[in-house]
Amino acid sequence: MKTDEPAERFQRVAEALDALYVLHGKETFDEPDDLLGSLIATLLNQSTSGINASRAFGSLVDTFEGDWDQVRRAPVEEVAEAIVVGGLSNQKAPRIQKILEQVHEERGEYSLEFLREEEPEDARAYLLEFKGVGPKTAAFTLAYAAQMPLFAMNTDVMRVSKRVGWVPASVSDARAHELMQGWVPEGDYDAAHIALVTHGRRVCTSRAPRCAECPLRSDCDHHQKEEE
């Protein structure tokens, strides 16, 4: 791992991201989305594939007719059954119901739209109060659904950023988000997230990474060890 001065690290990350944009394209998130629905969809995306998470969210909406009050009041077993395709349904179902209960008790409705008026750090702190919502889920929900200037990481982004030395190998999720938000140019948060996720899934995979295709391999600790 290279040790740079802050300005050098910022420049090195920016140049690496430019290389990933050439390889994977430079995309951004779509138009703003419903915050509560996005939070629940992102929670369902934990520890599973994007396809299965989408199926679980679609099944949840279809089963309860898109009515969050029905989801909150239903037996937890029915909620778990509706989202079973997404995995960890017995863990995620009570967490979803608790989020809905807390939101309704505090706001008198099933909505998190008020967060759009909050400062990003305040909005993130609010979401982190919910059980099961960590730095990754909170940052992604706000960046995706509200276009807030937050850099969101997931397992793929974390793996790539550790391998190329942008964050220490033993760093916590919260600290990794803090570091990466400082290294990635603010206007590129969405594009960087998408490019790094794509790179982690297509090239810098957990097992058998395709290092020969990676424009970041000269900085990669994993690649250097493989060559030794």
JOLIN-V12001 format. One record per backbone hydrogen bond with DSSP energy under -0.5 kcal/mol. CO is the residue of the C=O (numbers start at 1). NH is the residue of the N-H. E is the energy in kcal/mol with one decimal. If there is no record, write none. Layout:
BEGIN
co=(CO/CO)
nh=(NH/NH)
e=(E/E)
END
This chain:
BEGIN
co=(2/5/6/7/8/9/10/11/12/13/14/15/16/17/18/19/20/21/25/34/35/36/37/38/39/40/41/43/45/49/50/51/52/53/54/55/56/57/58/59/60/61/62/64/66/67/68/69/70/75/75/76/77/78/79/81/83/84/88/88/89/91/92/93/94/95/96/97/98/99/100/101/102/103/103/104/109/112/113/114/115/119/120/121/122/123/124/126/127/130/132/134/135/136/137/138/139/140/141/142/142/143/145/148/150/154/155/156/157/158/159/160/161/161/162/163/168/172/173/174/175/176/177/178/179/179/180/185/186/188/189/190/191/192/193/194/195/196/197/198/199/199/203/203/209/210/211/213/214/216/217/219/220/221/222/223/224)
nh=(4/9/10/11/12/13/14/15/16/17/18/19/20/21/22/23/24/25/27/38/39/40/41/42/43/44/45/46/48/53/54/55/56/57/58/59/60/61/62/63/64/66/65/67/68/71/72/73/74/78/79/80/81/82/83/84/86/87/91/92/93/95/96/97/98/99/100/101/102/103/104/105/106/107/109/108/111/115/116/117/118/123/124/125/126/127/128/129/130/133/134/138/139/140/141/142/143/144/145/146/148/147/33/150/152/158/159/160/161/162/163/164/166/167/165/221/171/176/177/178/179/180/181/182/182/183/184/188/189/192/193/194/195/196/197/198/199/200/201/202/203/204/205/210/211/213/214/215/217/219/220/221/224/225/226/227/228)
e=(-0.6/-2.7/-2.7/-1.9/-2.5/-2.7/-2.2/-2.3/-2.1/-2.6/-2.0/-1.7/-1.8/-2.4/-1.8/-1.7/-3.3/-2.3/-0.6/-2.0/-2.3/-2.2/-2.5/-2.4/-2.3/-2.1/-0.9/-1.4/-1.1/-2.3/-2.2/-2.1/-2.4/-2.5/-2.5/-2.4/-2.3/-2.5/-2.5/-2.8/-1.8/-2.4/-1.0/-2.1/-0.7/-1.7/-2.4/-2.1/-1.6/-1.3/-1.4/-2.5/-2.1/-1.8/-1.4/-0.9/-2.1/-1.7/-1.1/-2.7/-2.5/-1.0/-2.5/-2.2/-2.1/-2.3/-2.4/-2.3/-2.7/-2.7/-2.3/-2.4/-2.4/-2.8/-0.5/-2.0/-1.3/-2.0/-1.6/-1.6/-1.6/-2.7/-2.6/-2.2/-2.0/-2.0/-2.1/-1.3/-1.7/-1.8/-0.7/-2.6/-2.3/-2.4/-2.3/-2.0/-2.6/-3.1/-2.4/-1.2/-2.0/-0.7/-1.2/-2.5/-0.7/-2.7/-2.3/-2.3/-2.6/-1.9/-2.3/-2.1/-2.3/-1.4/-1.0/-3.0/-1.4/-2.6/-2.3/-1.8/-2.7/-2.7/-2.2/-0.9/-0.8/-1.4/-2.6/-2.4/-1.5/-3.3/-2.2/-2.4/-2.7/-2.6/-2.4/-2.5/-2.4/-2.4/-1.8/-2.3/-2.4/-2.6/-1.8/-2.6/-1.5/-1.7/-1.7/-0.5/-1.2/-1.8/-1.0/-0.5/-2.2/-2.2/-1.8/-1.5/-0.9)
END
